[in-house]
Amino acid sequence: MPAAKMFAKPATYKIPVKQNSPSLTSSALASKSSAQNHGNHEHTATGTVIKHVNEVQVVGTGEVFLPPDRCRLCVSVSSEKTDVDEVKSSVTRRLDYIMQAMHNHGVKKDDIEVSKVLQQIDGMFHFDAQIVSLFTNFYKCQDVCNLLVEKLDHSVRISPPEFFSTPHKIETVRRQASLIAVKNAKLKAVEMAHFLKITLGDPILVREVSCDDDSNILRDTLDTDGPATVQQYAAHATVHVIVKVLTVFAINRSPIAKKKAP
């Protein structure tokens, strides 16, 4: 009597992905899936029967670039004299000029911080002051720097502007990159299903594999012989967000219609 054929019920297997693990390439995903499928076999006396997995697994990638939206400028003023009133007056005059220049270029009072330190060393009074201001208009920041260099002497030191993005902006961009990754994964799954002539079903699993952001992708931009421009500083601070997601879609298997006898 011929051996009876064995049929296994369709089963769904998901690839476990650790949070913040390295991104899965198509070959790595296929290798991992192949290794897991060794457990999808049933060994019998008549041979091996493979269980069908009714799902499609794809990895999608989303990328977003975020230019900086803030600029921090630090200006330092220092003076050294034997008389305390003279040293304070010297620094105060320059501080007032710098503050007025900031206001004239649209910097609000709440966006300016001033710190002062007075010391006496070897009979000399040292007075150091620092102004830190926030700009949303980068070109106005550059105009202020040029003005202070032109009008004030060497007692005023201007640090290179620091460009950055607010945490709220970065978090928003991360969500955008995640949605783009999911969209790309779905498009990839739809194209695969169309190519294989199968019907794609509902999503079974959506998992974020990795989320990386790098604010130094244009690090070499500042390697110039002369002074860096506002555009170069801004490009240096641009954040590049890359998100990879693993998505699993069900496959709708329709029964094959039987041909009617002639």
C-alpha positions as CSV (number, residue, x, y, z in Angstrom):
1,M,0.0,0.0,0.0
2,P,1.5,3.4,-1.0
3,A,2.6,5.7,1.8
4,A,0.0,8.3,2.6
5,K,1.0,11.9,1.7
6,M,1.5,14.3,4.7
7,F,0.3,17.9,4.6
8,A,1.4,20.4,7.2
9,K,-0.8,23.4,8.1
10,P,0.6,26.8,7.0
11,A,2.6,28.4,9.8
12,T,4.0,31.9,10.3
13,Y,7.6,32.5,11.3
14,K,9.0,35.8,12.3
15,I,12.7,36.8,12.3
16,P,13.7,38.1,15.7
17,V,15.6,41.4,15.4
18,K,17.4,42.9,18.3
19,Q,16.8,46.6,18.9
20,N,19.6,48.8,17.6
21,S,21.2,45.9,15.9
22,P,23.2,46.5,12.7
23,S,21.1,46.9,9.5
24,L,20.0,43.8,7.7
25,T,21.0,43.6,4.1
26,S,19.0,41.5,1.7
27,S,21.7,38.8,1.7
28,A,21.9,38.8,5.4
29,L,18.2,38.6,5.8
30,A,18.0,35.7,3.3
31,S,20.8,33.9,5.1
32,K,19.1,34.4,8.5
33,S,15.8,33.3,7.1
34,S,17.4,30.2,5.6
35,A,19.0,29.2,8.9
36,Q,15.7,29.5,10.6
37,N,13.9,27.5,7.9
38,H,15.9,24.4,8.9
39,G,13.4,24.2,11.8
40,N,10.5,24.3,9.3
41,H,11.2,20.8,8.0
42,E,9.6,17.5,9.1
43,H,11.6,14.4,8.6
44,T,9.6,11.2,7.9
45,A,10.4,7.7,6.8
46,T,9.5,8.6,3.2
47,G,11.4,11.9,3.0
48,T,11.3,15.6,4.1
49,V,8.1,17.7,3.9
50,I,8.6,21.5,4.0
51,K,6.1,23.6,5.8
52,H,4.9,26.6,3.8
53,V,5.5,30.1,5.3
54,N,2.7,32.4,4.0
55,E,4.5,35.7,4.5
56,V,6.9,38.2,2.8
57,Q,9.7,39.8,4.8
58,V,11.4,43.0,3.6
59,V,13.6,45.7,5.0
60,G,12.9,49.3,4.2
61,T,15.2,52.3,4.6
62,G,14.3,56.0,5.2
63,E,16.7,58.9,5.0
64,V,16.2,62.6,5.9
65,F,18.6,65.5,6.1
66,L,18.0,68.2,8.7
67,P,19.8,71.5,8.3
68,P,20.5,73.4,11.6
69,D,17.9,75.9,12.7
70,R,19.8,77.7,15.5
71,C,23.2,79.4,15.8
72,R,25.1,80.2,19.0
73,L,27.6,83.0,19.0
74,C,30.1,83.6,21.8
75,V,31.8,87.0,22.2
76,S,34.4,87.5,25.0
77,V,35.7,90.9,26.3
78,S,38.7,91.2,28.6
79,S,40.7,94.0,30.2
80,E,43.5,94.4,32.7
81,K,44.3,97.5,34.7
82,T,45.6,98.7,38.0
83,D,42.4,100.6,38.9
84,V,39.2,98.5,39.4
85,D,36.9,101.3,38.2
86,E,38.9,101.8,35.0
87,V,38.9,98.1,34.2
88,K,35.2,97.8,34.8
89,S,34.4,100.9,32.7
90,S,36.5,99.6,29.8
91,V,34.7,96.3,29.6
92,T,31.3,97.7,30.2
93,R,31.6,100.1,27.2
94,R,32.4,97.3,24.9
95,L,29.6,95.1,26.4
96,D,27.1,97.9,25.8
97,Y,28.2,98.2,22.2
98,I,27.9,94.5,21.6
99,M,24.5,94.2,23.2
100,Q,23.2,97.1,21.1
101,A,24.6,95.4,17.9
102,M,22.7,92.2,18.9
103,H,19.4,94.0,19.4
104,N,19.8,95.9,16.1
105,H,20.1,92.6,14.3
106,G,16.9,91.1,15.8
107,V,18.3,89.1,18.7
108,K,15.8,89.1,21.6
109,K,16.8,89.9,25.2
110,D,15.8,86.4,26.3
111,D,18.3,84.9,23.8
112,I,21.3,86.7,25.3
113,E,23.3,85.5,28.3
114,V,26.0,87.7,29.9
115,S,28.6,86.5,32.5
116,K,31.2,88.6,34.2
117,V,34.3,87.6,36.3
118,L,36.5,90.1,38.2
119,Q,39.8,88.9,39.6
120,Q,42.9,90.5,41.2
121,I,46.2,88.9,40.3
122,D,49.6,90.4,41.4
123,G,48.1,93.8,42.1
124,M,46.3,93.9,38.7
125,F,42.6,93.8,38.1
126,H,41.4,91.3,35.4
127,F,37.8,91.7,34.2
128,D,36.5,89.1,31.8
129,A,33.0,89.2,30.3
130,Q,31.2,86.8,27.9
131,I,28.1,87.3,25.8
132,V,26.4,84.2,24.4
133,S,23.5,84.9,21.9
134,L,21.2,82.7,19.9
135,F,20.4,83.5,16.2
136,T,17.7,82.0,14.0
137,N,18.9,84.1,11.0
138,F,22.4,82.9,10.1
139,Y,23.2,85.8,7.8
140,K,22.5,88.3,10.6
141,C,24.9,86.3,12.8
142,Q,27.5,86.8,10.1
143,D,26.8,90.5,9.9
144,V,27.2,90.9,13.6
145,C,30.6,89.1,13.5
146,N,31.8,91.3,10.7
147,L,30.6,94.5,12.5
148,L,32.3,93.6,15.8
149,V,35.6,92.7,14.1
150,E,35.5,96.0,12.2
151,K,34.6,98.3,15.1
152,L,36.3,96.7,18.2
153,D,39.9,96.1,19.0
154,H,41.8,92.9,20.0
155,S,40.3,92.9,23.5
156,V,37.2,91.4,21.9
157,R,37.4,87.8,20.8
158,I,34.7,86.2,18.6
159,S,34.5,82.4,18.6
160,P,33.4,80.5,15.5
161,P,29.6,80.3,15.4
162,E,28.1,77.0,16.6
163,F,25.2,75.7,14.5
164,F,22.8,73.1,15.8
165,S,19.3,71.7,15.6
166,T,16.8,71.7,18.5
167,P,15.9,68.3,20.0
168,H,12.3,68.8,18.9
169,K,13.3,69.1,15.3
170,I,15.6,66.1,15.5
171,E,12.8,63.9,17.0
172,T,10.4,65.1,14.3
173,V,12.8,64.1,11.5
174,R,13.4,60.7,13.1
175,R,9.6,60.0,12.9
176,Q,9.6,61.2,9.3
177,A,12.5,58.9,8.4
178,S,10.6,56.0,10.1
179,L,7.5,56.6,8.0
180,I,9.5,56.8,4.8
181,A,11.2,53.5,5.7
182,V,7.8,51.8,6.2
183,K,6.6,53.3,2.9
184,N,9.6,52.0,1.1
185,A,9.3,48.6,2.7
186,K,5.7,48.3,1.5
187,L,6.5,49.4,-2.0
188,K,9.3,46.8,-2.1
189,A,6.9,44.1,-0.8
190,V,4.2,45.1,-3.4
191,E,6.7,44.9,-6.2
192,M,7.9,41.5,-5.1
193,A,4.4,40.2,-4.8
194,H,3.6,41.5,-8.3
195,F,6.7,39.9,-9.7
196,L,5.9,36.5,-8.1
197,K,2.2,36.8,-9.1
198,I,1.0,36.5,-5.5
199,T,-1.5,38.7,-3.5
200,L,-0.1,40.7,-0.7
201,G,-2.1,40.7,2.5
202,D,-2.1,42.7,5.7
203,P,1.1,43.6,7.6
204,I,1.9,41.1,10.4
205,L,4.9,42.8,11.9
206,V,6.6,46.2,11.7
207,R,9.8,46.6,13.7
208,E,12.4,49.3,13.7
209,V,15.8,47.7,13.2
210,S,18.0,50.8,13.6
211,C,17.9,54.5,13.9
212,D,21.1,56.4,13.4
213,D,21.8,60.1,13.1
214,D,25.1,61.7,12.2
215,S,25.7,65.4,12.5
216,N,29.3,65.1,11.1
217,I,28.7,63.6,7.7
218,L,30.2,66.7,6.1
219,R,33.1,66.9,8.5
220,D,35.6,67.7,5.6
221,T,33.6,70.8,4.7
222,L,35.5,72.9,7.2
223,D,39.0,71.7,6.0
224,T,39.7,75.0,4.1
225,D,42.7,77.2,3.9
226,G,40.7,80.4,4.7
227,P,37.9,81.3,7.2
228,A,34.8,79.1,6.8
229,T,31.6,80.6,5.5
230,V,28.2,80.4,7.1
231,Q,27.1,77.9,4.5
232,Q,30.1,75.6,5.4
233,Y,29.4,75.8,9.1
234,A,25.7,75.0,8.5
235,A,26.6,72.1,6.2
236,H,28.9,70.8,8.9
237,A,26.1,70.8,11.4
238,T,23.5,69.1,9.1
239,V,22.0,66.0,10.7
240,H,21.6,62.9,8.6
241,V,19.0,60.5,9.9
242,I,18.8,56.9,8.6
243,V,16.1,54.5,9.8
244,K,15.7,50.8,8.8
245,V,12.5,48.8,9.5
246,L,11.7,45.2,9.1
247,T,8.2,44.5,7.8
248,V,6.4,41.2,7.4
249,F,3.3,40.9,5.2
250,A,0.9,38.0,4.9
251,I,0.3,36.3,1.6
252,N,-3.3,35.7,0.6
253,R,-3.4,32.2,-1.0
254,S,-6.4,31.7,-3.1
255,P,-7.5,28.1,-3.9
256,I,-6.9,27.1,-7.5
257,A,-10.2,26.9,-9.4
258,K,-10.9,23.4,-10.7
259,K,-11.5,23.1,-14.4
260,K,-14.9,21.8,-15.4
261,A,-15.0,18.5,-17.3
262,P,-15.9,18.9,-21.0
